[in-house]
Protein backbone atom coordinates (compact mmCIF):
# COMPACT_ATOMS: atom_id res chain seq x y z
CA UNK A 1 0.00 0.00 0.00
CA UNK A 2 2.87 2.35 -0.83
CA UNK A 3 0.53 4.55 -2.87
CA UNK A 4 -1.13 5.54 0.44
CA UNK A 5 2.11 6.86 1.90
CA UNK A 6 1.42 10.39 3.09
CA UNK A 7 -2.26 10.11 2.12
CA UNK A 8 -3.58 7.53 4.55
CA UNK A 9 -6.13 9.99 5.94
CA UNK A 10 -7.95 9.94 2.60
CA UNK A 11 -8.11 6.16 2.71
CA UNK A 12 -9.82 6.49 6.11
CA UNK A 13 -12.33 8.89 4.51
CA UNK A 14 -13.08 6.28 1.82
CA UNK A 15 -13.63 3.56 4.44
CA UNK A 16 -16.06 5.88 6.25
CA UNK A 17 -17.78 6.47 2.91
CA UNK A 18 -18.24 2.69 2.52
CA UNK A 19 -19.83 2.45 5.96
CA UNK A 20 -22.26 5.27 5.18
CA UNK A 21 -23.08 3.69 1.83
CA UNK A 22 -23.98 0.38 3.51
CA UNK A 23 -25.94 2.29 6.16
CA UNK A 24 -28.18 3.76 3.47
CA UNK A 25 -28.51 0.53 1.51
CA UNK A 26 -30.09 -1.01 4.61
CA UNK A 27 -32.10 2.13 5.35
CA UNK A 28 -33.46 2.66 1.83
CA UNK A 29 -34.39 -0.92 1.00
CA UNK A 30 -37.87 -0.77 2.52
CA UNK A 31 -38.66 2.42 0.58
CA UNK A 32 -37.74 0.77 -2.71
CA UNK A 33 -39.79 -2.34 -1.88
CA UNK A 34 -42.78 -0.27 -0.69
CA UNK A 35 -44.91 -0.52 -3.87
CA UNK A 36 -44.47 -4.32 -3.84
CA UNK A 37 -44.97 -4.86 -0.11
CA UNK A 38 -47.97 -2.54 0.22
CA UNK A 39 -49.81 -4.72 -2.30
CA UNK A 40 -48.77 -7.97 -0.62
CA UNK A 41 -49.64 -6.77 2.90
CA UNK A 42 -52.35 -4.21 2.02
CA UNK A 43 -50.61 -1.22 3.63
CA UNK A 44 -52.06 2.30 3.62
CA UNK A 45 -49.86 5.39 3.37
CA UNK A 46 -50.37 5.88 7.10
CA UNK A 47 -49.21 2.31 7.79
CA UNK A 48 -46.03 3.03 5.91
CA UNK A 49 -45.65 6.35 7.71
CA UNK A 50 -45.81 4.45 11.00
CA UNK A 51 -42.86 2.31 9.91
CA UNK A 52 -40.90 5.40 8.87
CA UNK A 53 -41.74 7.05 12.19
CA UNK A 54 -40.63 3.94 14.08
CA UNK A 55 -37.24 4.22 12.43
CA UNK A 56 -37.04 7.98 13.00
CA UNK A 57 -38.00 7.73 16.66
CA UNK A 58 -35.48 4.99 17.34
CA UNK A 59 -32.82 6.90 15.42
CA UNK A 60 -33.50 9.96 17.58
CA UNK A 61 -33.21 7.95 20.80
CA UNK A 62 -30.05 6.27 19.56
CA UNK A 63 -28.40 9.51 18.47
CA UNK A 64 -28.97 11.08 21.87
CA UNK A 65 -26.71 8.46 23.43
CA UNK A 66 -24.63 7.14 20.52
CA UNK A 67 -22.44 10.22 20.23
CA UNK A 68 -21.68 10.22 23.95
CA UNK A 69 -20.98 6.48 23.85
CA UNK A 70 -18.57 6.89 20.93
CA UNK A 71 -16.78 9.77 22.65
CA UNK A 72 -16.24 7.44 25.61
CA UNK A 73 -15.26 4.14 23.94
CA UNK A 74 -13.57 5.61 20.88
CA UNK A 75 -14.33 5.75 17.18
CA UNK A 76 -13.04 2.29 16.31
CA UNK A 77 -15.06 0.22 18.79
CA UNK A 78 -18.09 2.48 18.69
CA UNK A 79 -18.57 2.26 14.93
CA UNK A 80 -17.84 -1.47 14.92
CA UNK A 81 -20.66 -2.16 17.37
CA UNK A 82 -23.05 0.10 15.49
CA UNK A 83 -22.45 -1.68 12.18
CA UNK A 84 -22.75 -5.11 13.80
CA UNK A 85 -26.17 -4.43 15.28
CA UNK A 86 -27.61 -2.56 12.30
CA UNK A 87 -26.58 -5.42 10.00
CA UNK A 88 -28.45 -7.88 12.21
CA UNK A 89 -31.47 -5.54 12.32
CA UNK A 90 -31.45 -5.14 8.53
CA UNK A 91 -31.56 -8.88 8.01
CA UNK A 92 -34.32 -9.10 10.61
CA UNK A 93 -36.74 -7.38 8.20
CA UNK A 94 -36.93 -10.66 6.29
CA UNK A 95 -38.78 -12.19 9.25
CA UNK A 96 -41.53 -9.52 9.41
CA UNK A 97 -45.06 -10.31 8.20
CA UNK A 98 -47.18 -7.39 9.51
CA UNK A 99 -47.14 -3.64 10.00
CA UNK A 100 -46.10 -4.14 13.63
CA UNK A 101 -43.40 -6.61 12.59
CA UNK A 102 -41.88 -4.23 10.08
CA UNK A 103 -42.21 -1.35 12.56
CA UNK A 104 -40.24 -3.33 15.16
CA UNK A 105 -37.58 -4.12 12.58
CA UNK A 106 -37.37 -0.44 11.61
CA UNK A 107 -37.13 0.60 15.26
CA UNK A 108 -34.23 -1.79 15.84
CA UNK A 109 -32.50 -0.59 12.67
CA UNK A 110 -32.90 3.03 13.71
CA UNK A 111 -31.35 2.48 17.15
CA UNK A 112 -28.33 0.67 15.75
CA UNK A 113 -27.71 2.91 12.73
CA UNK A 114 -27.49 6.00 14.93
CA UNK A 115 -23.78 5.50 15.60
CA UNK A 116 -22.64 5.98 12.01
CA UNK A 117 -22.66 9.75 11.53
CA UNK A 118 -21.39 10.75 15.01
CA UNK A 119 -18.52 8.28 14.58
CA UNK A 120 -17.73 9.52 11.07
CA UNK A 121 -17.78 13.16 12.19
CA UNK A 122 -15.45 12.31 15.08
CA UNK A 123 -13.10 10.37 12.78
CA UNK A 124 -12.85 13.37 10.44
CA UNK A 125 -12.03 15.63 13.40
CA UNK A 126 -9.34 13.13 14.48
CA UNK A 127 -7.79 12.66 11.05
CA UNK A 128 -8.08 15.99 9.18
CA UNK A 129 -7.00 19.60 9.72
CA UNK A 130 -9.81 22.16 9.48
CA UNK A 131 -9.04 23.21 5.91
CA UNK A 132 -9.55 19.63 4.66
CA UNK A 133 -12.55 18.63 6.75
CA UNK A 134 -15.13 19.95 4.31
CA UNK A 135 -13.95 17.64 1.54
CA UNK A 136 -13.41 14.72 3.93
CA UNK A 137 -16.93 15.14 5.29
CA UNK A 138 -18.24 15.42 1.73
CA UNK A 139 -16.64 12.08 0.90
CA UNK A 140 -18.32 10.13 3.70
CA UNK A 141 -21.53 12.15 3.35
CA UNK A 142 -21.82 11.09 -0.29
CA UNK A 143 -22.47 7.59 1.04
CA UNK A 144 -26.25 8.12 1.39
CA UNK A 145 -26.72 8.89 -2.30
CA UNK A 146 -24.35 6.16 -3.46
CA UNK A 147 -26.08 3.75 -1.09
CA UNK A 148 -29.43 4.51 -2.67
CA UNK A 149 -27.98 4.05 -6.18
CA UNK A 150 -26.44 0.73 -5.15
CA UNK A 151 -29.83 -0.32 -3.80
CA UNK A 152 -31.58 0.69 -7.02
CA UNK A 153 -29.14 -1.41 -9.04
CA UNK A 154 -28.82 -4.37 -6.71
CA UNK A 155 -32.39 -4.99 -5.59
CA UNK A 156 -34.01 -5.49 -9.02
CA UNK A 157 -31.36 -8.12 -9.76
CA UNK A 158 -32.10 -9.86 -6.47
CA UNK A 159 -35.85 -9.73 -7.15
CA UNK A 160 -35.37 -11.27 -10.59
CA UNK A 161 -33.80 -14.38 -9.04
CA UNK A 162 -35.25 -14.53 -5.52
CA UNK A 163 -37.68 -12.36 -3.53
CA UNK A 164 -37.96 -9.47 -1.11
CA UNK A 165 -36.87 -11.54 1.90
CA UNK A 166 -33.58 -12.44 0.21
CA UNK A 167 -33.03 -8.74 -0.54
CA UNK A 168 -32.94 -8.03 3.19
CA UNK A 169 -30.64 -10.99 3.93
CA UNK A 170 -28.13 -10.08 1.23
CA UNK A 171 -27.95 -6.34 1.86
CA UNK A 172 -27.82 -6.83 5.61
CA UNK A 173 -24.74 -9.01 5.32
CA UNK A 174 -22.67 -6.24 3.67
CA UNK A 175 -22.01 -4.54 7.01
CA UNK A 176 -20.51 -7.70 8.49
CA UNK A 177 -17.92 -7.73 5.70
CA UNK A 178 -17.15 -4.03 6.24
CA UNK A 179 -16.50 -4.60 9.96
CA UNK A 180 -13.48 -6.77 9.19
CA UNK A 181 -11.94 -4.03 7.03
CA UNK A 182 -12.58 -1.33 9.63
CA UNK A 183 -11.05 -3.29 12.48
CA UNK A 184 -7.88 -3.87 10.48
CA UNK A 185 -7.29 -0.36 9.09
CA UNK A 186 -8.42 2.12 11.77
CA UNK A 187 -6.52 3.70 14.64
CA UNK A 188 -5.75 7.24 15.78
CA UNK A 189 -3.23 9.02 13.54
CA UNK A 190 -0.96 9.71 16.55
CA UNK A 191 -0.16 6.00 16.83
CA UNK A 192 -1.07 4.54 13.42
CA UNK A 193 1.79 2.56 11.87
CA UNK A 194 0.73 3.49 8.31
CA UNK A 195 0.92 7.25 8.91
CA UNK A 196 4.20 8.94 8.03
CA UNK A 197 5.60 11.56 10.38
CA UNK A 198 5.08 14.22 7.71
CA UNK A 199 1.40 13.33 7.37
CA UNK A 200 0.99 13.14 11.14
CA UNK A 201 2.32 16.66 11.56
CA UNK A 202 0.14 17.86 8.67
CA UNK A 203 -2.97 16.48 10.43
CA UNK A 204 -2.05 18.05 13.76
CA UNK A 205 -0.85 21.37 12.31
CA UNK A 206 -4.37 22.52 11.45
CA UNK A 207 -6.03 20.74 14.34
CA UNK A 208 -4.33 22.08 17.44
CA UNK A 209 -7.41 23.28 19.26
CA UNK A 210 -9.43 20.18 18.52
CA UNK A 211 -6.69 17.68 19.16
CA UNK A 212 -6.33 18.35 22.86
CA UNK A 213 -6.05 15.01 24.63
CA UNK A 214 -7.53 14.15 27.98
CA UNK A 215 -9.94 17.08 28.23
CA UNK A 216 -13.23 16.22 29.87
CA UNK A 217 -16.32 17.71 28.31
CA UNK A 218 -19.62 17.97 30.15
CA UNK A 219 -22.40 16.51 28.04
CA UNK A 220 -25.05 18.52 29.87
CA UNK A 221 -23.19 21.78 29.23
CA UNK A 222 -23.41 21.15 25.49
CA UNK A 223 -27.08 22.14 25.75
CA UNK A 224 -26.12 25.48 27.32
CA UNK A 225 -24.09 26.87 24.45
CA UNK A 226 -25.79 28.52 21.44
CA UNK A 227 -23.54 26.71 18.93
CA UNK A 228 -25.23 23.42 19.84
CA UNK A 229 -28.62 24.89 19.05
CA UNK A 230 -27.38 26.14 15.69
CA UNK A 231 -26.54 22.56 14.73
CA UNK A 232 -29.83 21.34 16.18
CA UNK A 233 -31.72 23.77 13.91
CA UNK A 234 -29.64 22.75 10.89
CA UNK A 235 -30.64 19.12 11.38
CA UNK A 236 -34.14 19.34 12.89
CA UNK A 237 -35.62 21.35 10.03
CA UNK A 238 -33.71 19.75 7.16
CA UNK A 239 -33.12 16.05 7.86
CA UNK A 240 -36.84 15.17 7.54
CA UNK A 241 -36.76 16.58 4.00
CA UNK A 242 -34.06 14.16 2.90
CA UNK A 243 -35.91 11.29 4.53
CA UNK A 244 -39.00 12.32 2.59
CA UNK A 245 -36.94 12.21 -0.60
CA UNK A 246 -35.47 8.88 0.48
CA UNK A 247 -38.63 7.05 1.51
CA UNK A 248 -41.26 8.55 -0.80
CA UNK A 249 -39.56 9.37 -4.11
CA UNK A 250 -39.87 5.81 -5.50
CA UNK A 251 -43.57 5.90 -4.67
CA UNK A 252 -43.93 9.42 -6.15
CA UNK A 253 -42.50 8.37 -9.49
CA UNK A 254 -44.59 5.22 -9.42
CA UNK A 255 -47.77 7.27 -8.81
CA UNK A 256 -47.01 10.29 -11.00
CA UNK A 257 -45.20 8.64 -13.91
CA UNK A 258 -46.11 4.90 -13.56
CA UNK A 259 -42.47 3.95 -13.02
CA UNK A 260 -41.82 0.18 -12.84
CA UNK A 261 -39.70 -0.30 -9.71
CA UNK A 262 -39.02 -3.98 -10.43
CA UNK A 263 -36.46 -2.84 -13.01
CA UNK A 264 -33.39 -0.62 -12.51
CA UNK A 265 -34.75 2.92 -12.49
CA UNK A 266 -32.67 5.41 -14.47
CA UNK A 267 -34.64 8.46 -13.19
CA UNK A 268 -34.09 7.48 -9.55
CA UNK A 269 -30.46 6.52 -10.15
CA UNK A 270 -29.91 9.93 -11.74
CA UNK A 271 -31.47 11.74 -8.79
CA UNK A 272 -29.50 9.96 -6.11
CA UNK A 273 -26.26 10.12 -8.10
CA UNK A 274 -26.67 13.90 -8.16
CA UNK A 275 -26.60 13.84 -4.36
CA UNK A 276 -23.02 12.56 -4.52
CA UNK A 277 -22.02 15.64 -6.50
CA UNK A 278 -23.72 17.81 -3.91
CA UNK A 279 -21.89 16.17 -1.00
CA UNK A 280 -18.48 16.65 -2.57
CA UNK A 281 -19.23 20.09 -4.02
CA UNK A 282 -20.60 21.41 -0.73
CA UNK A 283 -17.41 20.47 1.06
CA UNK A 284 -15.18 21.84 -1.70
CA UNK A 285 -16.87 25.26 -1.77
CA UNK A 286 -16.49 26.03 1.93
CA UNK A 287 -12.97 24.55 2.05
CA UNK A 288 -11.97 26.73 -0.93
CA UNK A 289 -13.27 29.84 0.83
CA UNK A 290 -11.32 28.96 3.97
CA UNK A 291 -8.12 28.53 1.96
CA UNK A 292 -8.70 32.02 0.57
CA UNK A 293 -8.68 33.44 4.07
CA UNK A 294 -12.37 33.38 5.06
CA UNK A 295 -13.31 32.70 8.66
CA UNK A 296 -14.28 29.02 8.82
CA UNK A 297 -17.79 29.57 10.17
CA UNK A 298 -18.50 32.47 7.82
CA UNK A 299 -17.48 30.25 4.89
CA UNK A 300 -19.86 27.50 6.05
CA UNK A 301 -22.78 29.91 6.50
CA UNK A 302 -22.23 31.63 3.17
CA UNK A 303 -22.29 28.20 1.53
CA UNK A 304 -25.53 27.39 3.36
CA UNK A 305 -27.10 30.61 2.00
CA UNK A 306 -26.21 29.67 -1.56
CA UNK A 307 -27.69 26.19 -1.05
CA UNK A 308 -30.88 27.52 0.55
CA UNK A 309 -31.51 29.77 -2.45
CA UNK A 310 -30.88 26.95 -4.91
CA UNK A 311 -33.26 24.70 -2.99
CA UNK A 312 -36.17 26.96 -3.94
CA UNK A 313 -36.10 25.29 -7.37
CA UNK A 314 -37.91 22.24 -5.93
CA UNK A 315 -41.09 24.35 -5.75
CA UNK A 316 -41.38 24.21 -9.55
CA UNK A 317 -41.74 20.42 -9.70
CA UNK A 318 -45.51 20.88 -9.82
CA UNK A 319 -45.11 22.47 -13.27
CA UNK A 320 -42.94 19.65 -14.66
CA UNK A 321 -44.41 18.51 -18.01
CA UNK A 322 -42.81 15.07 -17.81
CA UNK A 323 -40.71 12.75 -15.65
CA UNK A 324 -37.31 14.01 -16.81
CA UNK A 325 -38.10 17.63 -15.96
CA UNK A 326 -39.03 16.39 -12.49
CA UNK A 327 -35.79 14.39 -12.40
CA UNK A 328 -33.73 17.51 -13.15
CA UNK A 329 -35.45 19.60 -10.47
CA UNK A 330 -35.36 16.89 -7.81
CA UNK A 331 -31.75 16.08 -8.69
CA UNK A 332 -30.81 19.69 -8.02
CA UNK A 333 -32.81 19.71 -4.79
CA UNK A 334 -31.28 16.54 -3.40
CA UNK A 335 -27.76 17.57 -4.46
CA UNK A 336 -28.19 20.89 -2.69
CA UNK A 337 -29.51 19.11 0.39
CA UNK A 338 -26.40 16.96 0.60
CA UNK A 339 -24.19 20.01 0.15
CA UNK A 340 -26.06 21.60 3.06
CA UNK A 341 -25.71 18.45 5.17
CA UNK A 342 -21.95 18.26 4.51
CA UNK A 343 -21.45 21.77 5.87
CA UNK A 344 -23.61 21.16 8.94
CA UNK A 345 -21.54 18.09 9.84
CA UNK A 346 -18.32 20.01 9.28
CA UNK A 347 -19.53 22.86 11.48
CA UNK A 348 -19.60 20.41 14.41
CA UNK A 349 -15.84 19.89 14.16
CA UNK A 350 -15.30 23.63 13.53
CA UNK A 351 -17.22 24.71 16.61
CA UNK A 352 -16.38 22.01 19.17
CA UNK A 353 -13.26 20.21 20.49
CA UNK A 354 -12.69 16.69 19.15
CA UNK A 355 -13.66 15.15 22.50
CA UNK A 356 -17.18 16.58 22.07
CA UNK A 357 -17.70 16.25 18.32
CA UNK A 358 -19.49 12.88 18.39
CA UNK A 359 -21.67 13.99 21.31
CA UNK A 360 -22.82 17.22 19.68
CA UNK A 361 -23.26 15.46 16.31
CA UNK A 362 -25.45 12.95 18.12
CA UNK A 363 -27.54 15.67 19.75
CA UNK A 364 -28.02 17.44 16.42
CA UNK A 365 -28.79 14.16 14.69
CA UNK A 366 -31.33 13.36 17.38
CA UNK A 367 -33.07 16.64 16.61
CA UNK A 368 -33.15 15.71 12.93
CA UNK A 369 -34.69 12.36 13.79
CA UNK A 370 -37.34 13.94 15.98
CA UNK A 371 -38.28 16.06 13.01
CA UNK A 372 -38.19 12.86 10.99
CA UNK A 373 -40.72 11.31 13.36
CA UNK A 374 -43.24 14.11 12.97
CA UNK A 375 -42.90 14.86 9.26
CA UNK A 376 -43.70 11.33 7.97
CA UNK A 377 -46.98 11.37 9.92
CA UNK A 378 -47.88 14.63 8.19
CA UNK A 379 -46.78 13.19 4.84
CA UNK A 380 -48.82 10.01 5.33
CA UNK A 381 -52.00 11.85 6.38
CA UNK A 382 -51.68 14.40 3.58
CA UNK A 383 -51.09 11.80 0.89
CA UNK A 384 -53.91 9.57 2.15
CA UNK A 385 -56.22 12.60 2.00
CA UNK A 386 -55.26 13.48 -1.55
CA UNK A 387 -55.29 9.82 -2.60
CA UNK A 388 -58.90 9.59 -1.37
CA UNK A 389 -59.65 12.70 -3.46
CA UNK A 390 -58.15 10.95 -6.49
CA UNK A 391 -55.20 13.33 -6.95
CA UNK A 392 -52.27 12.16 -4.84
CA UNK A 393 -49.73 14.08 -6.96
CA UNK A 394 -51.16 17.37 -5.64
CA UNK A 395 -50.26 16.19 -2.15
CA UNK A 396 -46.69 15.60 -3.29
CA UNK A 397 -46.49 19.07 -4.84
CA UNK A 398 -47.61 20.70 -1.57
CA UNK A 399 -44.87 18.80 0.20
CA UNK A 400 -42.20 19.80 -2.33
CA UNK A 401 -43.13 23.48 -1.94
CA UNK A 402 -42.92 23.30 1.85
CA UNK A 403 -39.53 21.60 1.63
CA UNK A 404 -38.11 24.25 -0.68
CA UNK A 405 -38.91 27.10 1.72
CA UNK A 406 -37.61 25.44 4.87
CA UNK A 407 -33.87 25.88 4.21
CA UNK A 408 -34.01 29.67 4.47
CA UNK A 409 -35.86 29.40 7.78
CA UNK A 410 -33.24 27.00 9.14
CA UNK A 411 -30.38 29.24 8.00
CA UNK A 412 -31.89 32.24 9.78
CA UNK A 413 -31.93 30.29 13.04
CA UNK A 414 -28.37 29.00 12.52
CA UNK A 415 -27.10 32.53 11.95
CA UNK A 416 -28.85 33.83 15.06
CA UNK A 417 -27.12 31.27 17.28
CA UNK A 418 -23.69 31.75 15.66
CA UNK A 419 -23.74 35.46 14.92
CA UNK A 420 -20.42 35.96 16.80
CA UNK A 421 -18.75 33.48 14.42
CA UNK A 422 -16.68 31.92 17.20
CA UNK A 423 -16.07 28.30 18.29
CA UNK A 424 -17.06 27.12 21.74
CA UNK A 425 -14.73 28.02 24.62
CA UNK A 426 -13.52 24.60 25.84
CA UNK A 427 -13.47 25.81 29.45
CA UNK A 428 -17.24 26.28 29.30
CA UNK A 429 -17.67 22.56 28.57
CA UNK A 430 -15.24 21.12 31.10
CA UNK A 431 -16.25 19.64 34.41
N, C-alpha and C positions, 0 to 999 in steps of 0.2 A: 504493500500500500504506500509506496514511495510518493506517488502522485498526490497524496494527502499531506505530505510534509509541509508544515507551515499553514495549512488550510483545514486542519482537522475540525475546527469549529463549524465550518460549512457542512461537513459530513454529519455532525450532530444535528444541524438544522434539517437536513434531509431525512434523518431517522425520525425526528419529531414530526415531520411532514407525513411520513408513512403511518405513524400512529394515528394522526388526525384523519388521514384518509380512511383507515380501517374503522375508526370511530364513526364516521359518517356513512360508511357502507352499512354498518349494523343499524344505524339510526334511521336511514332513509328507506330501508328495505320495505317496511310496512307501508309507507306512502306509495311506493311503486306498485305494490301488490293490492292496494286498496280497491281498485275497480273489480278485480277478480274475487277478492275475499268478501266484499260487501254483497255480491250476488250469491256466493256460496252460503254465507251466514246471515243474509238478510239484514245488514246493518243500515241504520239511518245515518245522516250526516252528524247528528248529535251523538250517536253511538261512537262514531269515529272520533269526534271531538273529545269524548270522555277518555279514549285511549291516549290521544295526544296530551290531554291535560294530566293524565296519570304520569306520563313521562316527564312533563314539564315540572310538576310538583315534586317528584322524586329528585329531579335534577337540581331544583332549587334547594331542597333539603341537603342533598349531597354536597353542593358547592359551598354551603355555609360552613361545613366542617372539613371538606376535602383540602382546601387551601391551607388551613391551619395544620392538618395532619401532615401534609407534604412538607410544610416548613419545619415540622418537628422531625420526621423520619428521613427526610432528604428526597431529592428528585428521583433518584434511581429506584429505590424501593417503593416509593409512593406511586409512581407511574406503573411499575410492574404489577402491583396489586390491583390497581384500577383496571388495567387491560385484562388481567386474568378474570376478574369477576364480570366485566361487561361481555367478554367472550362467552362465558357460561350463560349469562342472561340472554344474549342474542340467540344462541342455540335453543334456549328454553321456549322461544316463541313457537317452535315446531310442535310443542306439546299442547298448545292452547286450542280450545274448541268453542269458545264463547266470548262474548264481550268482556265479561269479568276475567276470563283466562288471559286474554290478550292484554287487558288493562294491568293485570298483575305482572305480566312479562315486561310491559313497558315501564312500569314503576321500578322493577328491579334493574332494568337497563339504565334508566335515568340515574338512579343512585350510583351505580358503578361507573358510568361514563363521566361523572362529574369531576374526576381527578385529572382528565386529560389537559384541559386548557390552563388551569393553575400550574400544573407541572411544566407544561411547555413554556409558559411565560417566565417561570422561575429559571428554567434551563437557559433561556435566552439571556436573562439578567446575569447568570453565572458565566456564560461563555462569550458574550459579545460586549464591546464598548458601546457607548450610547450612539455614536454616529453610524453604527452598523445594525442596531437593533431593529430599525424599521424594516429593512430588507429581510433580516432573519425571521422576524415575526411574520412578514408577508409570505415567506416560504412555508412555514408550518400552517399558517392560516389559509393557505390555498388548498389544504387537505380537504375541507368540506366540499368544495366544488369538484375536485378530482374524485373524491369518494362517491359523489352522486353520479358522475360520469361512469366510473367503474361499475357501479350498480346497474346503471342503464344498459351497459354492454354485457355484463355478466349474467344478470338475472334472466333475460329472454333466452339465452343459451341453456341455462339450467332448466327453465320451464319447458323447453323443447324436448328434453331428454327425461326429466323427472317431474317434480311438482313443487308447490310452494313450500312444503315442509323441508324438502332437501335444500331449497334456497337458504333457509335459515341455518341449517346445519353447516353448509359449506362456507357461507360468509362468516358465521360465528367462529369458525376454526382459524381464520386468518390472524386474529389477535394472538393466538397461542404460538404461532410461528414467529410473530414479531417479538414476543417477549424474549425469546432466545437471543435474537440479535441485540436487543437493548441491553440485556444483562452483560453481554460480552463487551460492548463498545463504550458504555457510558461510565464516566467518573468526573469529578471536578477537575477543571483545567490545572489547578495548582499542583495536582499530584498524578495527572494522567501521563502514562508512559509514552503515548503517541504524540504528545504536544511538545514542539521544540521550545527552547528557551525564548527565542525571538517571538514566536506566536504567543507564548504565555505573557510576556511583557506587553505585547500589543493589546491583548485582552484586558489586562489590568490597567494599562495606561489611560484608557478612557472610562474606567469603571471604579475609580478610587472610592468615591462616596458610597457606592452600592456594594462594594466588595468587602466592607468591614466585617471581620469575623468575630463571632462570639457575642455580638450585641443582642440583647433581649428586647423584643418588641411586644408591647401589650396589645393583645388582640382587641380588647374592649376599647382601647384608646383610638383604634382605627376609625371607629364610628364618630369620634369627636373632632375629626379634622375635615375641613371642607373638600379637600382633594378626593377623599373617599367617595363623597356624595356626587362629585363630578363624574367619576367612573360609574357609579350606580345609575345615574341618569343616562349615561351613554349606552348602557346595556339594557336597562329596564324598558326604555321606550323603543329600542331598535331591534333587540334580539327576537322579539315575537314576530317581527316582520319577516326576518329570514326564515323562521320556522314555518310561517304561512307559505312562503315561496317553496320551502322544502317539502311540506306535507300535502299541500293542496295543488301545486302546479300540474302534476300529472293528471289529477282529476279535472282541473280547469280545461286543459287541452283536450281531454277526452269528451267533456261536455260541450265545449264551445266549437271544437274543430274535429270531433269524432276521431281522435287519434287512437290507433290500435297499440295498446301498451304491451301486447304480447310479443311485439317485434322491437328491435333496437330503434329508439326514437331520436331521429336527427334533430328535430326542434329542441327537445329537452337536453340533448347532449350539447348542442350549441349554447343554450342558456347557461348551463352549469359550467361549461368550459370557460365562458366569459368571466365567471367569478374568479377563476384562477388569475386571469389578467388583472382584475381589480385588486386582489390580494397583494400581488407583487408590485403593481403600479402604485398603490396607496403607500406602501412602505418606501418605495424609491423616491416619491415626491417629497415626503417630509424629511427623509435622510439627505436628499440633495439640498434642501433649504438649510438644514443644519450645517452642512459642509460649507455653505456660502456665508456662514456667520450668523444665521438666525438663532434666536433663543429657541431651545428645544421645544418647549411647550407652545410657544407662539407658532412655530412651524407646524406642529400637530393640529392646532386649532384652525389655522388658515386652511390646511388641507381638508379638515372636516367641513368648513364653510363651502369650499368648492364642491365637495361630494354632496352636501345637502342640496345645493342648487341644481346639480345634475339629476338628483333623485326625483325632482319634480316631473321629469319626463314620463314617469310611470303613470301619471294621471291620464295621459293621452291614449292608453291602451283601449279605452272604450270606443275610440274612433278607428281602431285598426280594421282595415277592409278585409284582411285575410290573416292566416296563421303566421306567415313570415314577418309581417309588420309587427305583430304581437311579440314574436321571437326577438326582433331587434330591440324593441322598447324594454322588454323584460330582461334581456341580456344586459342592457345598459344599467338597469335598476339593480340587478343582483351583483354586477361587477362593482358598482359604486358602493353597495352595501358592504361588500367584502373589503374594499379600500377603507371605508369608515371603521370597520371592525378591527382591521390591522392597526390603525392608529390608536384606537381605544386600548387595545392590549399593550401597545408600546408605551402609552402614557403611564401605565401602572409601573413599569420599570424606570420611567423618567422621574416619577413623583415620589417613589418610595424606595427605601433601602432593600437590598436583595433578600434580607431575612424576613421581609414582610410582603414581598411581591406575590407569592402564591396565596397568602391569606387575603390580601385586598382583591386579587383577581377572583378568588372564590366568592367574596362578598358581592362584588359587582356581577359576577356570573349568576349568583343566586337571585339578584334583583331582576336580571334578564329572564330567568326561568319563572319567577313569579308573574312577570308580565306574560310569559309564554303559557302560564296556566289560565289566565283570564281571557286572553285574546282568542284562543281556539274555541272557547265556549261562545263567544260573540260571533265568531266565524260560523260555527255550526248552526246556531240559531238563525242567523241572517240567511245563510244558504238554504236551510230547510224552509224558511218562510218564502223565499223567492222561488224555490223549486216547486212548492205547493201552488204558487201563482203561475207556474209554467214558464218562468224566465230566469233561470238560475244565473245566467251570465250577467244580468244586471247586478245581482248580489256581489259577484266578483268585481265588477267595475267600481262599486261603492268602496269595496275594501282596498282596491289599488289606489284610489284617490286618497283615502285616509292615510295609507302607508306613505305616499309621496310627500305629504305635508308634515309628517311627524319628525323628520330629521332636523328641520329648522328649529322646531320646538326644543328638541333634545340639545342642540348646540347652544341655544340661548341659556339653558340651565347649566351646561358644562362651563360656559364662559363666566357665568355669575359666580360659581364656586371656585374658579381658578383665575379670577381677574388680576391677582397679583403676580401671576406667572412664575411662581416659586415652588420648588419641591418641598416636601414635608421636612420639618426640623426633626432629626432622629431623636433628639432629647425629649420631644413631646410624646414619643411612642414607647420610651423605655420605662421599665418598672412594672 
